[in-house]
Amino acid sequence: MTTVTTDDTPEISSDLPEAVDTVAVARLYGEPLFQMPLDLYIPPDALEVFLEAFQGPLDLLLYLIRKQNFNILDIPLADVTRQYLSYVEQIRVHNLELASEYLLMAAMLIEIKSRMLLPPKKSEDGKEVEDPRAELVRRLLEYEQMKLAAARLDRLPQLGRDFLRAQVHIEQSLTPVFPDVNADDLREAWLDILKRAKLNQHHKISREQLSVREHMSIVLRRLQGQRFVEFEHLFDVSRGQAVLVVTFIAMLELARERLLEITQAEAFAPIYVRLAYTPA
């Protein structure tokens, strides 16, 4: 479409690119391209389109079952195997190594179908043999549960994918600002000091001078004028453990020097102490 101006000069209208674009084969950076470049190289795999992407043989088998609303507990193996083999044949043309994994599952489906065609045999204990599809159904159900769990985890918000961490740099004043201290803070600090002071107490240990000879004289004076004195009555428990030990050593020294006698009437009877008898 052309328009004529006042100076008889033809002018291109603004809607011309849309008319030209109807016969262009493509647009390159917004400009119409009317023929393919002669030096354009397109890789053989560049125009391949995969309508469905599967993560393994179980994923493909589960897709075929769910797509046609088959009962997973009663799988029609003939229809599923036929569709499965059709898909395997397509991927075998492009990737033989990938097709090997799917061929293994196809062989398992054919084996299960052949076992179902044979008459069932009872086991040795008389029970019926388990359905040949039971193991496959168990694997499919477990795989579906893991797939659904993975999908739920993928829907959770992830840092870097669904949201970003906000970081704000705040310039602080050069003058430090200290918080106010109240009475409760002072009380807690004082109690903490008292607690630490209790852990650093000093203990003074004094040494008492005790003489075995002196306690030997004490024991002899206690026995004078007494026929017998019970062993326990010779010890003053109130004076502490050190005095008890020295008194016992003093008694042993007197017994060794034959100045006192230690007697007992029978086994487990009280022990008595007396001065040794010295003939005139």
ROROLO-689181 format. One record per residue (C-alpha): residue in one letter; residue number from 1; x, y, z. Coordinates in Angstrom, 2 decimals. Each point is the difference from the previous one (the first is absolute). Layout:
N
+------+-----+---------+---------+---------+
: type : seq :       u :       v :       w :
+------+-----+---------+---------+---------+
:    a : NUM :       X :       Y :       Z :
...
+------+-----+---------+---------+---------+
***
This chain:
280
+------+-----+---------+---------+---------+
: type : seq :       u :       v :       w :
+------+-----+---------+---------+---------+
:    m :   1 :    0.00 :    0.00 :    0.00 :
:    t :   2 :    1.37 :    3.43 :   -1.04 :
:    t :   3 :   -1.15 :    3.51 :    0.81 :
:    v :   4 :    0.66 :    3.18 :   -1.95 :
:    t :   5 :    1.23 :    3.12 :    1.77 :
:    t :   6 :   -0.40 :    3.64 :   -1.01 :
:    d :   7 :    3.37 :    0.00 :   -1.85 :
:    d :   8 :   -0.99 :   -3.16 :   -1.98 :
:    t :   9 :    2.67 :   -2.08 :    1.82 :
:    p :  10 :   -1.01 :   -3.61 :    0.80 :
:    e :  11 :    0.19 :   -0.88 :    3.71 :
:    i :  12 :    0.11 :   -3.50 :    1.57 :
:    s :  13 :   -2.86 :   -0.44 :    2.47 :
:    s :  14 :    0.58 :   -1.28 :    3.53 :
:    d :  15 :   -1.90 :   -3.26 :   -0.59 :
:    l :  16 :    2.32 :   -1.24 :   -2.78 :
:    p :  17 :    2.17 :   -2.32 :    2.23 :
:    e :  18 :   -3.07 :   -2.00 :    1.00 :
:    a :  19 :   -0.89 :   -0.55 :   -3.68 :
:    v :  20 :    3.53 :   -1.01 :   -0.89 :
:    d :  21 :    0.24 :   -2.29 :    3.02 :
:    t :  22 :   -2.74 :   -2.21 :   -1.36 :
:    v :  23 :    2.37 :   -1.35 :   -2.68 :
:    a :  24 :    3.18 :   -0.03 :    2.16 :
:    v :  25 :    1.31 :   -3.40 :    1.10 :
:    a :  26 :    1.27 :    1.32 :    3.35 :
:    r :  27 :    0.99 :    3.08 :    1.96 :
:    l :  28 :    3.61 :    0.69 :    0.94 :
:    y :  29 :    0.45 :    2.61 :    2.77 :
:    g :  30 :   -3.43 :    1.38 :   -0.87 :
:    e :  31 :    0.71 :    0.29 :   -3.75 :
:    p :  32 :   -1.86 :   -2.21 :   -2.53 :
:    l :  33 :    2.04 :   -2.76 :   -1.66 :
:    f :  34 :   -1.28 :   -0.91 :   -3.51 :
:    q :  35 :    2.33 :   -2.95 :   -0.74 :
:    m :  36 :    2.12 :   -2.43 :    1.96 :
:    p :  37 :    3.74 :    0.80 :    0.16 :
:    l :  38 :    2.06 :   -2.29 :   -2.22 :
:    d :  39 :    2.69 :   -0.57 :    2.68 :
:    l :  40 :   -2.46 :   -0.85 :    2.81 :
:    y :  41 :    0.85 :   -3.29 :    1.76 :
:    i :  42 :   -2.65 :   -1.78 :    2.02 :
:    p :  43 :    1.20 :   -3.00 :    2.11 :
:    p :  44 :   -1.94 :   -3.22 :   -0.61 :
:    d :  45 :   -1.30 :   -0.14 :    3.60 :
:    a :  46 :   -0.92 :    3.70 :    0.22 :
:    l :  47 :   -3.61 :   -0.45 :   -1.11 :
:    e :  48 :   -0.76 :   -3.08 :    2.11 :
:    v :  49 :   -2.94 :    0.54 :    2.34 :
:    f :  50 :   -0.62 :   -2.31 :    2.97 :
:    l :  51 :   -3.65 :    0.19 :    0.97 :
:    e :  52 :    0.53 :   -1.95 :    3.23 :
:    a :  53 :    3.16 :   -0.34 :    2.10 :
:    f :  54 :    0.31 :   -3.08 :    2.20 :
:    q :  55 :    2.56 :   -0.69 :    2.70 :
:    g :  56 :    0.13 :   -3.75 :   -0.47 :
:    p :  57 :   -1.96 :   -3.13 :   -0.90 :
:    l :  58 :   -2.20 :    0.17 :    3.10 :
:    d :  59 :   -0.83 :    3.62 :   -0.74 :
:    l :  60 :   -1.15 :   -0.85 :   -3.54 :
:    l :  61 :   -2.04 :   -3.00 :    1.17 :
:    l :  62 :   -1.69 :    2.05 :    2.73 :
:    y :  63 :   -0.78 :    2.74 :   -2.53 :
:    l :  64 :   -1.70 :   -2.47 :   -2.38 :
:    i :  65 :   -2.08 :   -1.44 :    2.85 :
:    r :  66 :   -1.10 :    3.34 :    1.44 :
:    k :  67 :   -0.65 :    1.59 :   -3.39 :
:    q :  68 :   -2.62 :   -2.62 :   -0.91 :
:    n :  69 :   -1.43 :   -0.27 :    3.54 :
:    f :  70 :    0.93 :   -3.65 :    0.34 :
:    n :  71 :   -0.35 :   -1.62 :    3.41 :
:    i :  72 :    3.56 :   -0.39 :    1.23 :
:    l :  73 :   -1.04 :   -3.10 :    1.98 :
:    d :  74 :   -1.40 :   -1.64 :   -3.16 :
:    i :  75 :    2.25 :    1.10 :   -2.85 :
:    p :  76 :   -1.07 :   -1.08 :   -3.55 :
:    l :  77 :    3.47 :   -1.14 :   -0.97 :
:    a :  78 :   -0.80 :   -0.58 :   -3.68 :
:    d :  79 :   -0.98 :    3.62 :   -0.71 :
:    v :  80 :    2.69 :    1.48 :    2.23 :
:    t :  81 :    2.74 :   -2.19 :   -1.49 :
:    r :  82 :   -1.07 :    0.90 :   -3.54 :
:    q :  83 :    0.18 :    3.72 :    0.72 :
:    y :  84 :    3.22 :   -0.43 :    1.93 :
:    l :  85 :    1.70 :   -1.80 :   -2.89 :
:    s :  86 :   -1.18 :    2.71 :   -2.40 :
:    y :  87 :    1.73 :    2.66 :    2.05 :
:    v :  88 :    3.15 :   -2.12 :    0.39 :
:    e :  89 :    0.16 :   -0.43 :   -3.77 :
:    q :  90 :   -0.01 :    3.79 :   -0.41 :
:    i :  91 :    2.83 :    0.64 :    2.42 :
:    r :  92 :    1.98 :   -2.99 :   -1.35 :
:    v :  93 :    0.40 :    1.78 :   -3.33 :
:    h :  94 :    1.67 :    3.01 :    1.62 :
:    n :  95 :    1.73 :   -1.40 :    3.09 :
:    l :  96 :    0.65 :   -3.73 :    0.12 :
:    e :  97 :    1.83 :    0.20 :    3.34 :
:    l :  98 :   -2.96 :    1.72 :    1.67 :
:    a :  99 :   -2.42 :   -2.49 :   -1.55 :
:    s : 100 :    1.78 :   -2.94 :    1.69 :
:    e : 101 :   -1.42 :    0.95 :    3.42 :
:    y : 102 :   -3.52 :    0.19 :   -1.42 :
:    l : 103 :    0.43 :   -3.30 :   -1.87 :
:    l : 104 :    0.75 :   -1.70 :    3.32 :
:    m : 105 :   -3.31 :    1.23 :    1.42 :
:    a : 106 :   -1.78 :   -1.07 :   -3.22 :
:    a : 107 :    1.44 :   -3.50 :    0.39 :
:    m : 108 :   -1.28 :   -0.07 :    3.60 :
:    l : 109 :   -3.51 :    0.98 :   -1.17 :
:    i : 110 :    0.00 :   -2.74 :   -2.63 :
:    e : 111 :    1.17 :   -2.56 :    2.59 :
:    i : 112 :   -2.77 :    1.00 :    2.41 :
:    k : 113 :   -2.58 :   -0.23 :   -2.78 :
:    s : 114 :    1.22 :   -3.46 :   -1.01 :
:    r : 115 :   -0.19 :   -1.21 :    3.63 :
:    m : 116 :   -3.58 :    1.25 :    0.19 :
:    l : 117 :   -0.94 :   -1.99 :   -3.10 :
:    l : 118 :    1.22 :   -3.24 :    1.56 :
:    p : 119 :   -2.30 :   -1.87 :    2.39 :
:    p : 120 :    0.75 :    0.92 :    3.62 :
:    k : 121 :    1.86 :   -2.54 :    2.10 :
:    k : 122 :   -0.45 :   -0.44 :    3.70 :
:    s : 123 :    2.95 :    0.07 :    2.34 :
:    e : 124 :    1.19 :   -2.93 :    2.07 :
:    d : 125 :   -2.11 :    1.05 :    3.01 :
:    g : 126 :   -3.15 :    0.14 :   -2.14 :
:    k : 127 :   -0.29 :    3.79 :   -0.15 :
:    e : 128 :   -0.58 :    1.85 :   -3.24 :
:    v : 129 :    2.99 :    1.56 :   -1.71 :
:    e : 130 :    0.31 :    3.77 :    0.28 :
:    d : 131 :   -1.18 :    2.09 :   -2.95 :
:    p : 132 :    2.94 :    0.48 :   -2.43 :
:    r : 133 :   -0.84 :    3.71 :   -0.11 :
:    a : 134 :    0.33 :    0.46 :    3.77 :
:    e : 135 :    3.72 :    0.83 :    0.03 :
:    l : 136 :   -0.39 :    2.45 :   -2.90 :
:    v : 137 :   -2.96 :    1.70 :    1.72 :
:    r : 138 :    2.00 :    0.34 :    3.21 :
:    r : 139 :    2.89 :    1.66 :   -1.85 :
:    l : 140 :   -2.35 :    2.35 :   -1.85 :
:    l : 141 :   -1.77 :    1.08 :    3.20 :
:    e : 142 :    3.29 :    0.64 :    1.80 :
:    y : 143 :    1.32 :    1.97 :   -2.98 :
:    e : 144 :   -3.18 :    2.08 :   -0.18 :
:    q : 145 :    0.22 :    0.84 :    3.71 :
:    m : 146 :    3.62 :    1.13 :   -0.38 :
:    k : 147 :   -0.89 :    2.03 :   -3.09 :
:    l : 148 :   -2.87 :    1.77 :    1.78 :
:    a : 149 :    2.23 :    0.69 :    3.01 :
:    a : 150 :    2.67 :    1.46 :   -2.29 :
:    a : 151 :   -2.63 :    2.21 :   -1.66 :
:    r : 152 :   -1.16 :    1.28 :    3.41 :
:    l : 153 :    3.58 :    0.80 :    0.96 :
:    d : 154 :    0.54 :    1.78 :   -3.31 :
:    r : 155 :   -3.03 :    2.21 :    0.62 :
:    l : 156 :    1.52 :    1.30 :    3.24 :
:    p : 157 :    1.51 :    3.48 :   -0.31 :
:    q : 158 :    3.70 :   -0.15 :   -0.71 :
:    l : 159 :    2.60 :    2.69 :    0.53 :
:    g : 160 :    1.25 :    1.28 :   -3.34 :
:    r : 161 :   -2.88 :   -1.49 :   -1.99 :
:    d : 162 :   -3.18 :    1.32 :    1.60 :
:    f : 163 :    1.35 :    2.75 :    2.25 :
:    l : 164 :    3.20 :    1.87 :    0.71 :
:    r : 165 :    1.53 :    0.94 :    3.30 :
:    a : 166 :   -0.20 :    3.73 :    0.57 :
:    q : 167 :    3.23 :    1.56 :    1.15 :
:    v : 168 :    0.09 :    3.63 :    1.13 :
:    h : 169 :    3.20 :    1.73 :    1.07 :
:    i : 170 :   -0.62 :    2.57 :    2.71 :
:    e : 171 :    2.79 :    2.42 :    0.80 :
:    q : 172 :    0.40 :    0.30 :    3.75 :
:    s : 173 :    0.94 :    3.18 :    1.76 :
:    l : 174 :    3.63 :    0.41 :    0.99 :
:    t : 175 :   -1.04 :    0.84 :    3.56 :
:    p : 176 :   -0.80 :   -3.23 :    1.89 :
:    v : 177 :   -3.38 :   -0.10 :    1.68 :
:    f : 178 :   -0.09 :   -2.03 :    3.21 :
:    p : 179 :   -3.22 :   -1.40 :    1.45 :
:    d : 180 :   -1.39 :    1.30 :    3.28 :
:    v : 181 :    0.62 :   -2.01 :    3.17 :
:    n : 182 :   -2.85 :   -0.47 :    2.47 :
:    a : 183 :   -0.09 :   -1.22 :    3.60 :
:    d : 184 :   -0.80 :   -3.58 :   -0.96 :
:    d : 185 :    3.14 :   -0.21 :   -2.13 :
:    l : 186 :    2.13 :    1.22 :    2.90 :
:    r : 187 :   -1.59 :   -2.52 :    2.37 :
:    e : 188 :    0.68 :   -2.89 :   -2.40 :
:    a : 189 :    3.61 :    1.11 :   -0.42 :
:    w : 190 :    0.48 :    0.22 :    3.78 :
:    l : 191 :   -1.48 :   -3.47 :    0.57 :
:    d : 192 :    2.33 :   -1.40 :   -2.63 :
:    i : 193 :    3.01 :    1.49 :    1.81 :
:    l : 194 :   -1.14 :   -1.55 :    3.30 :
:    k : 195 :   -0.41 :   -3.38 :   -1.67 :
:    r : 196 :    3.54 :    0.13 :   -1.38 :
:    a : 197 :    1.36 :    1.14 :    3.38 :
:    k : 198 :   -1.40 :   -3.14 :    1.66 :
:    l : 199 :    1.97 :   -2.12 :   -2.43 :
:    n : 200 :    3.30 :    1.65 :    1.06 :
:    q : 201 :   -0.04 :   -0.61 :    3.76 :
:    h : 202 :    3.25 :   -0.55 :    1.92 :
:    h : 203 :    0.38 :   -2.90 :    2.43 :
:    k : 204 :    2.60 :    0.20 :    2.77 :
:    i : 205 :    1.30 :   -3.34 :    1.21 :
:    s : 206 :    1.75 :    0.00 :    3.40 :
:    r : 207 :    2.19 :   -2.79 :    1.38 :
:    e : 208 :   -0.73 :   -1.14 :    3.55 :
:    q : 209 :    2.95 :   -1.17 :    2.01 :
:    l : 210 :   -0.87 :   -3.39 :    1.54 :
:    s : 211 :    2.35 :   -2.11 :    2.12 :
:    v : 212 :   -0.31 :   -3.77 :    0.25 :
:    r : 213 :    1.87 :   -0.01 :    3.36 :
:    e : 214 :   -2.43 :    2.54 :    1.42 :
:    h : 215 :   -3.01 :   -2.11 :   -0.99 :
:    m : 216 :    1.69 :   -3.11 :    1.45 :
:    s : 217 :    0.03 :    1.82 :    3.37 :
:    i : 218 :   -3.66 :    1.00 :   -0.47 :
:    v : 219 :   -1.00 :   -3.63 :   -0.62 :
:    l : 220 :    1.94 :   -1.20 :    3.11 :
:    r : 221 :   -1.69 :    2.62 :    2.17 :
:    r : 222 :   -3.42 :   -1.08 :   -1.29 :
:    l : 223 :    0.73 :   -3.62 :    0.95 :
:    q : 224 :    1.30 :    0.66 :    3.49 :
:    g : 225 :   -2.40 :   -1.17 :    2.68 :
:    q : 226 :   -2.16 :   -1.85 :   -2.58 :
:    r : 227 :   -0.20 :   -3.74 :   -0.29 :
:    f : 228 :   -1.14 :    0.09 :   -3.61 :
:    v : 229 :   -0.86 :    2.81 :   -2.43 :
:    e : 230 :   -1.90 :   -0.68 :   -3.20 :
:    f : 231 :    2.05 :    0.62 :   -3.11 :
:    e : 232 :   -2.39 :    2.62 :   -1.45 :
:    h : 233 :    0.02 :    2.11 :    3.18 :
:    l : 234 :    3.71 :    0.81 :   -0.39 :
:    f : 235 :   -0.65 :    2.17 :   -3.08 :
:    d : 236 :   -1.29 :    3.57 :    0.02 :
:    v : 237 :   -2.00 :    0.27 :   -3.23 :
:    s : 238 :   -0.64 :    3.73 :    0.42 :
:    r : 239 :    3.71 :    0.87 :   -0.45 :
:    g : 240 :    0.14 :   -1.10 :   -3.64 :
:    q : 241 :    1.43 :   -2.79 :   -2.09 :
:    a : 242 :    3.66 :    0.96 :    0.53 :
:    v : 243 :   -0.25 :   -0.40 :    3.78 :
:    l : 244 :   -1.72 :   -3.37 :   -0.43 :
:    v : 245 :    2.84 :   -1.26 :   -2.18 :
:    v : 246 :    2.69 :    1.17 :    2.46 :
:    t : 247 :   -1.88 :   -1.58 :    2.95 :
:    f : 248 :   -0.19 :   -3.32 :   -1.84 :
:    i : 249 :    3.74 :    0.11 :   -0.76 :
:    a : 250 :    0.69 :    0.78 :    3.66 :
:    m : 251 :   -1.99 :   -3.08 :    1.07 :
:    l : 252 :    1.94 :   -2.18 :   -2.43 :
:    e : 253 :    3.30 :    1.32 :    1.40 :
:    l : 254 :   -1.13 :   -0.73 :    3.60 :
:    a : 255 :   -1.04 :   -3.51 :   -1.01 :
:    r : 256 :    3.36 :   -0.55 :   -1.68 :
:    e : 257 :    1.81 :    1.13 :    3.14 :
:    r : 258 :   -2.24 :   -2.35 :    2.08 :
:    l : 259 :   -1.42 :    2.87 :    2.04 :
:    l : 260 :   -3.65 :   -0.89 :   -0.70 :
:    e : 261 :   -2.00 :   -3.05 :   -0.96 :
:    i : 262 :   -2.80 :   -0.24 :   -2.61 :
:    t : 263 :   -2.44 :   -2.85 :    0.64 :
:    q : 264 :   -3.24 :   -1.40 :   -1.43 :
:    a : 265 :   -2.17 :   -2.67 :    1.62 :
:    e : 266 :   -1.23 :   -1.59 :   -3.25 :
:    a : 267 :   -0.43 :    0.70 :   -3.70 :
:    f : 268 :   -1.95 :    3.21 :   -0.76 :
:    a : 269 :   -0.01 :    0.88 :    3.71 :
:    p : 270 :    1.01 :    3.49 :    1.21 :
:    i : 271 :    3.73 :    0.72 :    0.16 :
:    y : 272 :    1.39 :    1.11 :    3.37 :
:    v : 273 :    3.27 :    1.68 :    0.91 :
:    r : 274 :    1.76 :   -0.07 :    3.38 :
:    l : 275 :    3.39 :    0.74 :    1.48 :
:    a : 276 :    2.43 :   -2.88 :   -0.18 :
:    y : 277 :    0.39 :   -1.94 :    3.26 :
:    t : 278 :    3.44 :    0.43 :    1.53 :
:    p : 279 :    0.88 :   -2.48 :    2.79 :
:    a : 280 :    1.41 :    1.47 :    3.23 :
+------+-----+---------+---------+---------+
***
